[in-house]
Amino acid sequence: MDRRHFVSALAGATMAPAVLPQFSAGAFRRLAEANEAAGSRGALSDRAGAPFDPRSLPPGSAELMANDESFWEPIQRAFEVDRSYINLNNGGVSPTPTHVVEQMIRDIHFSNEMPTIHMWQTLDPRIESARRELAMEFGCDPEEMAIVRNASEALETLIFGIDLKAGDEVIVSNQNYPRMLTSWRQRSRREGIVVKDISFPVPPPNMQTIVDRFAAAITPRTRVMEITHITNLTGQILPVHDIIAMARAKNIEVFVDGAHAFAHFPFKRDELNVDYYGTSLHKWLMAPVGTGFLYVRRDKQKNIWPRMGADPELNENIRKYEQFGTHPSANFNAISTAIAFHRGVGADRKIARLRFLRDRWAKRLLAEGNGRVRILTPLDSPNAGGICMFAVDGLDPVKLGGWLMGQHRVINTPIVHAEFAGIRICPSIYTTLEEVDRFSEFVLKAMKGGLPA
C-alpha cells in the first residue's frame, strides 16, 4: 500500500489535511510491517484507498492472526517500554505508542512557544477533530461527545449532575469502581438519597443472573442505576443492553462506566442502546494520561448539570461538560493519533490477541496447577476480554503479588474484595509471549516451593 492510502486507512479518511495528526516514520514502518506480514488475512485496506473495516474479514480471520508473531512483533516495537519489568497491569494505565507521545510532545513545545496564540487559537480548535474521531469510533453524533480527562470525571459529572431528592434510590453493584461508589455515598450523606448495593457471583452462571440481581433491587423510588460495562476486578463483561432495556421500561436512568471497555473490544453505542457512557482513553485506546470521554444522548443533556458552572446558553450543548478551565490541549489532540494507531491494528485483531495472551497463561496454570488454580473470569466466552483474575489455593494473593513484583519485577494487581480475592492480570498488545510464559513459570514455582516466610 502506498503512503497516501496508508494514511487514509489509519485516519479513517475523515480528517481534513489541516488537522491530520503528524505520524513519525517509525509509526508508519511498524504498522506497515505488521500489515505486510498479515498479507491477505488482514491488510489495512480491502481495496485501494478504502478504509479497512476489520469486521469485513471472513469469520475467524482475527482469531487466526492472534498467535501470528510476524504481525505482532512489529507492533510491539511501536512502544518504548522498560522491558526490565513485565507489565501485567495495563488495565490501570497503559504505555502509549511512541509516535502518539511524540505527537503530544510536539504540541506541548508548539504551545509553549506562545500559549495564548498557539494553544488557544490553534490547538484548542483542533480538538474538534478528536471529537469527530471519538464519535465515529463510538457510533454517535459529535455533538453528544464531550472530551474529559478520565472516566472518573465523566461518571462524577453524571453522578453529581442528575437531580435527585432525599429518599430517591440509586442501585449500584459492589463491583463498581470504588471512586464511583464513594461519589454516590457522598451524595447520600449530603442529600439523603439511598444507595443500594447488589452482588453477583464471579464468574456468574449466566448473564441473566446479573440482570435479575439488578431487577430485584428496584422499588418505586428507584431513579438511577450505575453499572460497569466490564468490571475492573475480574474483567466480567456485563449484559449492558439487557440491563438498560429492563431499566428503561421502568423509567430508570442507567449510567454506564466503560473505563475498561472502550478500545478493549469492539462495540458501538447502538449495540448497547446507552444514554450515558463514560470512559478513560489512557487504558485500552493507549492515548496519553489525562484523556477520556463522556457521552450523553442529545435529548438527555438538558437534564444533567455540568460539574463546573456553564452559561445557560450551553444547557443543551455537550461542551458544557468541558467547562473546567485551562486544559491539556496537547493531550487531547493526541487522541486522534491514538485512534489512528488503534484502527491500524484493527479492533477485532486486538481483542483476539488479548484473549490469546490471557488464555496462554490462564489455561496453562489450570492445566499444570494440580487443581489449585481458580480462574474467576469466564474463559472461552464473549463475556470477558484481556482482563483476568486468578487465585491459588494455599497462597495469599497479596503475598504472591508482592513476591512476583519484589523478586521478579512482574507488575500485577492483587485484589481483596468482600466476596472473593485474587490477582488481576492484564497483558497488552505490546506484551511478548516470553513475558507471559515467564509470569506463568514464576507462579508455578511459587505453587511448588511456597513463598518465603
N, C-alpha and C positions, 0 to 999 in steps of 0.2 A: 504494500500500500504506500502511495506517495505521501509526502508530508502534509499536503493540503487535505487529503482525505482522512489522514490520521487525526489531524486537529479537529476536523468536523465530527468524527466519531467520538473523540474524547469529550468535546464540549457540548455534544448533543445538538450541534448546528443551531443553537438558539441565541448565542450572544453576539451582539454587534462587535465589529472589529475594535472599536474604541475601548471596549471593556473586556476583551478577551484576556484571560489570565496569561501571564508570561510563563512558558514552560522551559525548564532548563534542558540542555542537550541530554543530560542523564535521564531525565524523566521520559523523554521520547525513546531513548535507547532501551531502557528497562522494559517498558510496556511493549515496545516493538519486538524486542527479543522474545518476550513471553508469547505474544500472539503469533509470531512466526513459528515458534515451537509448537503452538497449538494446531497450526495448519487448518485443515478443513473441519476439524472438530469444534472450533470456536473462534474463528477470526473475528476481528473487531467489526468488519463490515461485511454484510451479506451481498452487497452489490456496490459498485463504485460510488462513493460519495454519500451513501445512505447510512445513517446512524445504526449501529448494530443493536438489536434487541435480544438479550440472552434468552428470552422466553420463546424466540422463534427457532431455537435449536431443536433438533429431534429429541424426544423424551430420553432422558438418561445421559445426554451428552455432557452436562456439567458434572455429573457423578463420575463419568469415565475419566474426566480430567482431574478429579480430586487428588489422585495419587501420582499425577504426572509431574515429576520433579523438573523436567525440562521446561515446563510452563512456570512453575512456582519459584524456581531458583532465581531467575532474573528479577521477579517481583520482590523477593527477599532482599536483593541488593539495592532496591529503591529506598531502603530505610538505613539510616545510620544509627545503629543501636549498640549498646555496650554488651557484647557477647560474653563478657566475664560473668554475667548473670544469665539465668534462664527465667525470662519474664513470663509468668503464667497468671498475671493479674491484669490482663488487657481490658477486662470489664470495668476496672476503675477509671483508668485513663490510658490511652494508647499512644505510643510514639506516632509522630506524624511523618509521612513520606518526606524525604529530604527536599524535594522540589516544592512542596507546599510550605515548608519552613522558609525556604529561600524567597518564595513569593511574599510571605509576610514580612521578612526582614527587609526586602527591597522597599516595601510600602512604609515600613517604620522609618527607614532612612529618608525616604521621599517626604514623609510627613514632617519629620524633624527639621528639615531644611527651612520650612516656613509653615508651621502648623495652621495658622489662621487662613492661609490660602490653600495649601496642598491637602490638608486634612479635611477641612470643612467644605471647600469648593470643588475638590477633585475626588478624594477618596469616599467621602460620605455619599455623594450621589451614585457612585459606582456600586454601593451596597444593594441598590435595586436589582443589579444583575444577580447577586447571590440570592435575593428574594425570589426572583423568577426561577432560578435553577432548583432551589429547595421546593418550591411549589410544584414544579414539574416532577421531581422525584417522589413527592408525597401524593401527588394527584389532586391538587386543589387550585383554586384561584389565588394568584399572588396577593390579592387584597384580603386574604384570610391567613397570611403567613407573616408572623412577627419574628424578627431575629432578636434573640435574647442571649444571655451569657451561659446558661446551663439549664438542665431540667428542673432543678430546684427553683430557680427564678420563674420558670414557666408555670410550674404547678402551684407555687405560692401565689402567683398572680391570680390563678383561678380560686384557690382556697380562700384567700382574703378578699377577692373581688366579687364573690357572689353574695347577694343579700340574703341573710338568714336571721331568724329571731330566736329568742330563748325558747327551748323546747323542740325546735326543729332537729331532725335526726340526720346524721351522716353515717353511712356504712363504709367501713374500710376493712382490709384484711390485715391480720397480724404479720403478714409477709410483705406489706407495703414498705417502701423505703423509709427509714427512721425519720429523716428530716420532714417528710410529708406528715407522718403521724404526729410529730412534735408541733407542727403548724396547726393541725386540726385541734389538738389538745389545748393549745394556747387560745384558740377561739372559744373552746369550751369553757376554759377558766374565765375568760374575759366577758363572754356574752351569754353563757348559759346554754349553748347548743349541746346536743347529746351525740357523742361519738361512740358508735358500736363496732366492736371488732368481730370479724368472723374468722374461722380457721378452716383449713382444708389439708388433707393428708399429702405427704410427699413420698414418692410421686402419687398423684391421685389415681384411683382405679379407672376413671374415665372423665371426660370433660364435663359431662352433665352434673357430676358431683359438685364441681365448682359453681356452676350456675345455680344449682339447688341450694347451696350454702348461702349465697347472696340473697336469693329469693326468700329464704326462710327468715331472714333478718328484717324484712320490710314490714313496716307498720304504716298506718295512715299519716304519720308525721314524718316519714322519710322524704327528704328533699334531694339528697345528693348521694352518689356512690363515687368513691375514688378507687380505681383499680390499676394494677400494673399490667402492661402488655406482656412483659416477660419479667419474672422475679429476679432481683439482684442476688438472691440467695442460692437457689438450686438451678436457676435457668429454666424454670417451668413457664411455657407459653400458655397464657390464659385464653379461654374462648371469648375474646372481646366482643365479637359481633353478636353472639348469643346473649351475653350479659346485657349489652346495650338494648337489644330488641326486647328483652324481658323488662328492663327498667323503663324504657321509653313508653311501653304500654301502660305504665302506671304514673306517667308524668314525672319521672325521676331523672335528674341530670346525671350524666356519667362523665367524670374526668378520667382521662387515661394517661398514666405515667409510662411513656415509651422510652425512658432513658437508655435502656439496653437493647432496644428493638430496631430503631431506625438505622438502616445500612448494615444491620447484622444479618437479616434475612429479608427477602423481597416481599413487599406488600404495598398496597395503595390505600388511600383514605376510604374509597368506596367499598373495599373488601371488608373494612371494619365498621363502616357506617357511623363514624365518630362525629361528634360535635366539638369536642375539645381534646387536644393532644399536645403534650409537651415532651421534649427530648433534649439530650445533650448530643453534641456533634464531635466531642473530643474522645468518644469511645469507639464506636464501630465505623463511623464515617472517617475517623482519623484526621479531623480538622484540628486546628490549634485549640489549646485550652482557652476557655472564655467564649465558647460559641455554642449556641443551642437555638431551638425554635419553639414557638408557641403557635399552635393552630387553633383558631376559633372560627366556627362557621359564621358566615356573614350575618344571618338573622339572629345570632346569639350575642354579637359583640356589644350591643347596647345594654345588655344585662350584666356584663362583667366589668367592674371598675378596674382601672389600672392601679398598680401598686404605688406609683408616684403620680402626682397631680397632672392632669391634662385638661386643656381647654374644652368646653362643651362642644365646640365645632368638631372635635375628634371622637365624639360619643360612638359613632358607628364607623370608625376608621381604625384599622388594625395597628396603625402606628402609634396609637395612644399607649400601647404596651411597651413602646420603645422609648418612653419619655424618662430615661434615667440619667440624663446629663451627658457629659462628655464620655465617649465610649471608644473601645478599641477598634477603630476603623480597619487597621491592617489585619487584625484577626478575622473580622467579619468578611473582608474581601477575599481572604484565603479560602473561605468556604467553597467558592466556585472552583478553585483549583483542586480541592479535595474531592468534590463531586466528580470532576473530570477524571481523576485517578480511579475513583470507585467505578465509574462507567467503563473505564478501560479494563479493569479487572473483570467486571461482569458480576452482577448481584447473585445470579444463580450459581456461578462458579465459586464465588466467595463463600456462600453458606455451605456448599458441598465440601469445600476444603476444610472449613471449620468443623463440620461434623466428622469428616475423615480423621482429623487430628484428635478430636475428642474420643472417637471410638478406638483409635490406636492405643491410647493409654488406658482408657476405662475398661475396654474388653480384655486387655492384657492383664490388668490387675484382677479382674473377675476370674480369668482362666487360671492364673498362677497363684491366686491368693488363698487357696485351700478353704474356700467358703467363708473367709473372714472379712472380705470386702463387700460393702454395700454401696450401690450407686443410687443416689436419691433423685436422680434426673432421668426422665424416660429416654431410653435409647431405642433405635430403630422406630422412630416416631416423628411425625411432623411437629410435635408439641414441645420440641426443645431444639436449641441451636448449638453454639460452641461453648456455652457456659455449662459446667457440670460439677456436681458436688459428690464427693465420696467420703466414706467413713470406714475405719478399720477396727474391727472388734479387738479390744485389748490395748489400743493405742489412743491416747488422748489427742484430739485433733489440734489443740493449741500447742501442745508439746511437740507433736510431729511437725506441725507447720514451722515452729521455731527452729527445730533441728534441720529441716530442709533448707531454711534460709541461712541459719548460722553456720552450718557445716558445708553446705553445697551451693549456696547462693541461688537457690530456687525461690523466686518470688511467688508467694501463694497467699490465699486468704482463708485462714481458719474462721469458722463461724459457729457461734454457740447461740442457738435460738431456744426459746422456751420449750419447743416441741421436738427439736432434732439438733444434731451437731455434726459437723464435718469440715472438709476443706474444699473451697471453691477453686476450680482450675479453669483458666480462660486463656488458651493459646490464641494466636492471631495469624494472619496470613504471612507474616514475616518469620514465624516460628519454624524452625527446621525439624525434620524427622529425628535427627540426632538429639536435639534438645528434649523432645517429647520422650524418646526412649531412655535417656539418662534419668529423667524425672521418674519414670516407671521403675527403673532399676534401683534408685535410691529408696523408693517406698518399699519395694520387695526386700531390700536389705534391712530396713528398719523392722519389717514384719518378722524376718528370720532371726535377727540378732537382738531386737529390742532397742530401746532408746537409752542413752546414758542417764544415770540417776541424777 
